[in-house]
Amino acid sequence: MTEHLVIPFAACAGPAWASAMKTLPAGSFQHLGKLLQGMQHVHTHTGDAASLSPPHDRVLAAALGLPDTADGLIPWAALEADTAGMPAGRPWAFITPCHWAMGREHATLTDPAGLALTVDDARTLVAAMQPYFGTEGITLHPITPGRWLAQGEVFRDLPTASLDRVLGRNVDAWLPGSSTVKQFADGLPKKTVAVPGSSVSHEAKSVGATIRRLQNEMQMLLYTHPLNDARSAMQQRTVNSFWISGSGALAATSHSTKAAETNTLTVPRSLAQAVFADDWAAYAAAWAALDAGEIAQLLAHQKAGDTVRLTLCGESHAQTFESAKIGLLSRISNLFNAKPPISLLEQL
């Protein structure tokens, strides 16, 4: 059994991340540095910050034995449907009820976890929304209050953006079937522009138009819904839209459990949560806690002779390292030639 620590958002685009790293006191990466000295680099997951599937999603899919897919088509919802005993061979997607913060020029997706929906809330919303989704051949299954499964043929080949790409950002460029590209300012998507001849397929654009029509209908439906009236009265954020992610189908022979059975995956979310909240002091504190916690634990496993694996994920790339049997001379060489961990993080 291999202990595999996957750290999403170990690095981020933009100057805010670099500034946060400078606030860390000396020795904040002491366990990470020692861990890397006994490891060898085994794989680089290359990508870009505009992809629908972030690097950590790709890493997790591979670790779970899922086959490689086109961008935005890792079948996370189908995998969950399979786990729940539903027919995974059909096309599935996640539907996440959420709140879009409406600005003058665009809408920003806020963290759906902040809605704290109850089981009764979810049932009420599904009862109101299902007739509209049903006209497009989509059936909603509120498996959990804050994230539902949806089954429908429209999801088979529809690339969708991970919530981790969109939280706290302008939703426009990340909508299904969008024919825009992300324009980056300070490393983050700030605005979008239309691009003729986009690589988005005609079919994806057509299905994307259907999804956007559904989103518009839901915004009108939910604007006057009694559930939102009650939430507003309690000064809670309203549910005014939804997000689709994890789309695709899981072929009967495509999911290998062998990889999952030989790996113990740990995926801390503290860095991600700080990024979504735009709280860089919390981000720096989360890194220090990771080094003293999960990374120190992985180092202890390595010292005990266990095979361990570490994947550091940024917004564009990810790098995977694995423990290696290193001789004394090589270990001494690694000690004196080791680069500071921050230089590695800057490459992500």
C-alpha positions as CSV (number, residue, x, y, z in Angstrom):
1,M,0.0,0.0,0.0
2,T,1.4,3.4,-1.0
3,E,0.6,6.5,0.9
4,H,-0.1,9.2,-1.7
5,L,-0.5,12.9,-0.6
6,V,-2.0,15.1,-3.3
7,I,-1.9,18.8,-2.5
8,P,-4.2,21.0,-4.7
9,F,-3.3,24.7,-5.0
10,A,0.2,24.2,-3.7
11,A,1.0,27.1,-5.9
12,C,-1.3,29.7,-7.6
13,A,-1.0,32.2,-10.4
14,G,-0.5,35.9,-9.6
15,P,1.4,38.1,-7.3
16,A,-0.9,37.5,-4.2
17,W,0.5,33.9,-4.0
18,A,4.1,35.1,-4.2
19,S,3.5,37.7,-1.5
20,A,1.9,35.1,0.8
21,M,4.9,32.8,0.4
22,K,7.2,35.6,1.5
23,T,5.3,35.9,4.8
24,L,6.1,32.4,5.8
25,P,8.8,32.2,8.5
26,A,12.1,30.4,7.9
27,G,11.7,26.7,8.3
28,S,8.1,26.6,7.2
29,F,9.0,23.9,4.6
30,Q,11.4,21.9,6.7
31,H,9.5,18.7,6.5
32,L,8.7,19.1,2.8
33,G,12.4,19.7,2.1
34,K,13.5,16.6,4.0
35,L,10.8,14.5,2.3
36,L,11.9,15.6,-1.1
37,Q,15.5,14.7,-0.4
38,G,14.5,11.0,-0.2
39,M,12.4,11.1,-3.3
40,Q,12.8,11.0,-7.0
41,H,10.6,12.9,-9.6
42,V,8.4,10.3,-11.4
43,H,5.9,12.4,-13.4
44,T,5.0,15.9,-14.6
45,H,1.3,16.6,-15.4
46,T,1.5,19.4,-17.9
47,G,-1.5,21.7,-18.6
48,D,-2.6,25.3,-18.4
49,A,-4.6,27.5,-16.1
50,A,-7.4,27.8,-18.7
51,S,-8.2,24.0,-18.8
52,L,-11.6,22.9,-17.5
53,S,-10.1,20.1,-15.5
54,P,-7.4,21.3,-13.0
55,P,-4.2,19.4,-12.5
56,H,-5.3,17.8,-9.2
57,D,-8.4,16.4,-10.9
58,R,-6.2,14.7,-13.5
59,V,-3.9,13.3,-10.8
60,L,-6.8,12.0,-8.8
61,A,-8.5,10.4,-11.8
62,A,-5.3,8.5,-12.7
63,A,-4.8,7.4,-9.0
64,L,-8.3,6.0,-9.0
65,G,-7.7,4.1,-12.2
66,L,-9.9,6.2,-14.5
67,P,-8.9,6.4,-18.2
68,D,-7.5,9.6,-19.7
69,T,-10.3,11.8,-21.1
70,A,-10.7,15.0,-23.0
71,D,-10.5,18.2,-21.0
72,G,-13.7,18.6,-18.9
73,L,-14.9,15.0,-19.3
74,I,-13.5,13.2,-16.2
75,P,-16.7,11.3,-15.3
76,W,-16.8,12.1,-11.6
77,A,-20.6,12.1,-11.4
78,A,-20.8,8.7,-13.2
79,L,-18.2,7.3,-10.7
80,E,-20.4,8.5,-7.8
81,A,-23.5,7.1,-9.5
82,D,-21.7,3.7,-9.8
83,T,-20.8,3.8,-6.1
84,A,-24.4,4.5,-5.3
85,G,-25.6,1.5,-7.3
86,M,-26.9,3.5,-10.3
87,P,-26.1,2.7,-13.9
88,A,-22.7,4.4,-14.5
89,G,-22.7,3.6,-18.2
90,R,-25.3,6.3,-18.7
91,P,-24.2,10.0,-19.0
92,W,-24.2,11.8,-15.6
93,A,-23.2,15.2,-14.2
94,F,-23.2,17.0,-10.9
95,I,-25.7,19.8,-10.4
96,T,-24.6,22.1,-7.7
97,P,-27.2,24.7,-6.5
98,C,-25.3,27.9,-5.9
99,H,-25.4,31.7,-5.6
100,W,-24.1,33.9,-8.3
101,A,-23.0,37.3,-7.1
102,M,-24.2,39.7,-9.7
103,G,-21.9,42.6,-10.6
104,R,-22.2,45.3,-13.1
105,E,-20.2,43.4,-15.8
106,H,-20.4,39.8,-14.8
107,A,-21.5,37.2,-12.3
108,T,-19.1,35.6,-9.8
109,L,-19.6,32.1,-8.4
110,T,-19.6,32.1,-4.6
111,D,-18.7,29.0,-2.6
112,P,-21.8,26.7,-2.6
113,A,-20.8,25.3,0.8
114,G,-21.8,28.6,2.3
115,L,-25.5,28.0,1.5
116,A,-25.6,25.2,4.0
117,L,-28.7,23.6,2.3
118,T,-30.7,21.0,4.2
119,V,-32.3,17.8,2.9
120,D,-35.7,19.6,2.9
121,D,-34.2,22.5,1.0
122,A,-32.8,20.2,-1.6
123,R,-36.2,18.4,-2.0
124,T,-38.0,21.7,-2.3
125,L,-35.6,22.9,-5.0
126,V,-35.7,19.7,-7.0
127,A,-39.5,19.6,-6.9
128,A,-39.5,23.1,-8.5
129,M,-36.6,22.6,-10.9
130,Q,-37.2,19.0,-12.2
131,P,-40.0,19.9,-14.6
132,Y,-37.7,22.3,-16.5
133,F,-34.8,19.8,-16.5
134,G,-37.2,17.0,-17.6
135,T,-38.0,18.8,-20.8
136,E,-34.3,18.3,-21.8
137,G,-34.3,14.6,-20.7
138,I,-32.5,15.3,-17.4
139,T,-33.4,13.6,-14.2
140,L,-32.2,15.1,-10.9
141,H,-31.2,12.9,-7.9
142,P,-30.5,14.9,-4.7
143,I,-28.0,12.5,-3.3
144,T,-26.7,15.2,-0.9
145,P,-28.3,18.5,-0.2
146,G,-25.5,20.6,-1.7
147,R,-24.6,18.5,-4.8
148,W,-27.0,16.5,-6.9
149,L,-26.6,13.8,-9.5
150,A,-28.2,14.4,-12.9
151,Q,-28.7,11.8,-15.6
152,G,-29.2,12.8,-19.2
153,E,-27.9,12.1,-22.7
154,V,-26.9,15.8,-22.9
155,F,-24.0,15.1,-20.5
156,R,-22.3,12.3,-22.5
157,D,-19.9,14.5,-24.5
158,L,-20.4,17.9,-22.8
159,P,-17.1,19.2,-21.3
160,T,-17.7,21.1,-18.0
161,A,-15.5,23.1,-15.7
162,S,-14.6,21.9,-12.3
163,L,-15.9,24.1,-9.5
164,D,-12.3,24.5,-8.4
165,R,-11.8,26.5,-11.6
166,V,-14.7,28.8,-11.1
167,L,-15.2,29.6,-7.5
168,G,-14.6,33.3,-6.8
169,R,-14.3,34.0,-10.5
170,N,-16.3,35.3,-13.5
171,V,-18.5,32.5,-14.7
172,D,-18.7,33.6,-18.3
173,A,-15.7,31.8,-19.8
174,W,-16.3,28.6,-17.8
175,L,-19.9,28.0,-18.9
176,P,-20.5,24.8,-20.9
177,G,-20.0,25.3,-24.6
178,S,-18.5,28.8,-24.1
179,S,-16.7,30.1,-27.2
180,T,-14.5,32.5,-25.2
181,V,-11.0,32.3,-24.0
182,K,-9.8,33.4,-20.6
183,Q,-7.9,36.6,-20.5
184,F,-5.5,36.7,-17.6
185,A,-4.7,39.7,-15.5
186,D,-2.3,39.2,-12.6
187,G,-2.5,35.5,-13.4
188,L,-6.3,35.1,-12.8
189,P,-9.2,35.1,-15.2
190,K,-10.6,38.6,-15.0
191,K,-12.5,39.1,-18.3
192,T,-13.4,37.2,-21.4
193,V,-13.5,37.9,-25.1
194,A,-15.2,36.1,-27.9
195,V,-12.9,34.2,-30.3
196,P,-14.2,33.3,-33.8
197,G,-13.4,29.7,-34.8
198,S,-13.1,28.5,-31.2
199,S,-12.1,24.9,-30.8
200,V,-15.4,24.2,-29.0
201,S,-17.4,21.8,-31.1
202,H,-20.7,22.7,-32.7
203,E,-22.4,20.0,-30.6
204,A,-20.9,21.3,-27.4
205,K,-22.0,24.8,-28.2
206,S,-25.6,23.6,-29.0
207,V,-25.8,21.7,-25.7
208,G,-24.2,24.6,-23.9
209,A,-26.9,26.9,-25.2
210,T,-29.5,24.4,-23.8
211,I,-27.7,24.6,-20.4
212,R,-27.6,28.4,-20.5
213,R,-31.3,28.5,-21.3
214,L,-31.9,26.3,-18.3
215,Q,-29.8,28.5,-16.1
216,N,-31.8,31.6,-17.2
217,E,-35.1,29.8,-16.5
218,M,-33.9,28.8,-13.1
219,Q,-32.8,32.3,-12.3
220,M,-36.3,33.5,-13.1
221,L,-37.9,30.6,-11.2
222,L,-35.8,31.0,-8.1
223,Y,-36.0,34.8,-7.9
224,T,-39.5,34.6,-6.5
225,H,-39.4,31.1,-4.9
226,P,-40.7,31.0,-1.3
227,L,-37.5,29.2,-0.2
228,N,-35.4,32.2,-1.2
229,D,-37.9,34.6,0.4
230,A,-37.4,32.7,3.6
231,R,-33.6,32.7,3.2
232,S,-33.6,36.5,2.5
233,A,-35.7,37.1,5.6
234,M,-33.0,35.3,7.6
235,Q,-30.3,37.3,5.8
236,Q,-28.9,34.1,4.1
237,R,-27.7,34.0,0.5
238,T,-30.3,32.9,-1.9
239,V,-30.0,30.0,-4.4
240,N,-30.2,31.8,-7.8
241,S,-28.5,29.4,-10.2
242,F,-26.7,26.0,-10.5
243,W,-23.3,24.7,-11.8
244,I,-22.7,21.6,-13.9
245,S,-19.5,19.6,-13.5
246,G,-18.1,16.1,-13.5
247,S,-19.9,15.3,-16.8
248,G,-19.5,12.1,-18.9
249,A,-20.1,8.4,-18.9
250,L,-18.2,5.6,-17.2
251,A,-17.8,2.6,-19.5
252,A,-18.2,-0.7,-17.8
253,T,-14.6,-1.7,-18.3
254,S,-13.0,1.8,-17.9
255,H,-12.7,1.9,-14.1
256,S,-9.8,-0.1,-12.7
257,T,-10.0,-0.6,-9.0
258,K,-6.4,-2.0,-8.8
259,A,-4.9,1.5,-8.7
260,A,-7.3,2.6,-6.0
261,E,-6.7,-0.5,-3.9
262,T,-2.9,0.0,-3.9
263,N,-3.0,3.7,-3.0
264,T,-4.1,5.5,0.2
265,L,-5.1,8.9,-1.0
266,T,-5.0,12.0,1.2
267,V,-6.2,15.3,-0.4
268,P,-6.2,18.2,2.0
269,R,-8.4,21.1,1.0
270,S,-7.2,23.8,3.4
271,L,-5.1,25.6,0.7
272,A,-8.0,25.5,-1.8
273,Q,-10.5,26.9,0.8
274,A,-8.1,29.8,1.5
275,V,-7.7,30.6,-2.2
276,F,-11.5,30.6,-2.8
277,A,-11.9,33.0,0.1
278,D,-9.1,35.2,-1.3
279,D,-7.6,35.0,2.2
280,W,-3.8,34.8,1.7
281,A,-3.0,35.0,5.4
282,A,-5.0,31.9,5.9
283,Y,-3.3,30.4,2.9
284,A,0.2,30.9,4.4
285,A,-1.1,29.5,7.7
286,A,-2.5,26.5,5.9
287,W,0.9,25.8,4.2
288,A,2.6,25.9,7.6
289,A,0.0,23.5,9.1
290,L,0.4,21.1,6.1
291,D,4.2,21.0,6.6
292,A,3.8,20.3,10.3
293,G,0.9,17.9,9.8
294,E,0.3,15.7,6.7
295,I,3.7,16.3,5.2
296,A,5.5,15.4,8.5
297,Q,3.3,12.3,8.7
298,L,4.3,11.3,5.2
299,L,8.0,11.9,6.1
300,A,7.6,9.5,9.1
301,H,6.2,6.8,6.8
302,Q,9.2,7.4,4.5
303,K,11.7,7.0,7.3
304,A,9.9,3.8,8.4
305,G,10.8,2.4,5.0
306,D,7.3,2.7,3.4
307,T,6.8,3.7,-0.2
308,V,5.3,7.1,-0.3
309,R,4.2,9.4,-3.0
310,L,3.7,13.2,-3.1
311,T,2.0,15.3,-5.8
312,L,2.2,19.0,-5.7
313,C,-0.5,20.7,-7.8
314,G,-0.6,24.2,-9.1
315,E,-3.2,25.8,-11.4
316,S,-1.3,24.7,-14.6
317,H,0.9,21.8,-13.7
318,A,1.5,19.1,-11.2
319,Q,4.6,17.2,-10.2
320,T,4.7,13.7,-8.6
321,F,7.5,12.4,-6.5
322,E,8.0,8.9,-5.0
323,S,10.3,7.6,-2.3
324,A,13.5,6.0,-3.7
325,K,16.2,3.8,-2.2
326,I,19.1,6.2,-2.2
327,G,22.6,5.4,-1.2
328,L,24.6,7.4,1.4
329,L,26.7,9.3,-1.2
330,S,23.6,10.2,-3.2
331,R,21.8,11.2,0.0
332,I,24.7,13.5,0.9
333,S,24.7,14.9,-2.6
334,N,21.0,15.5,-2.4
335,L,21.4,17.3,0.9
336,F,24.0,19.8,-0.4
337,N,22.4,20.2,-3.9
338,A,18.8,20.4,-2.8
339,K,16.8,23.4,-4.1
340,P,14.5,25.2,-1.7
341,P,10.9,23.9,-2.0
342,I,9.7,27.3,-3.0
343,S,11.6,27.1,-6.3
344,L,9.8,23.8,-7.1
345,L,6.4,25.4,-6.2
346,E,7.1,28.3,-8.6
347,Q,7.2,25.8,-11.5
348,L,3.6,24.7,-10.9
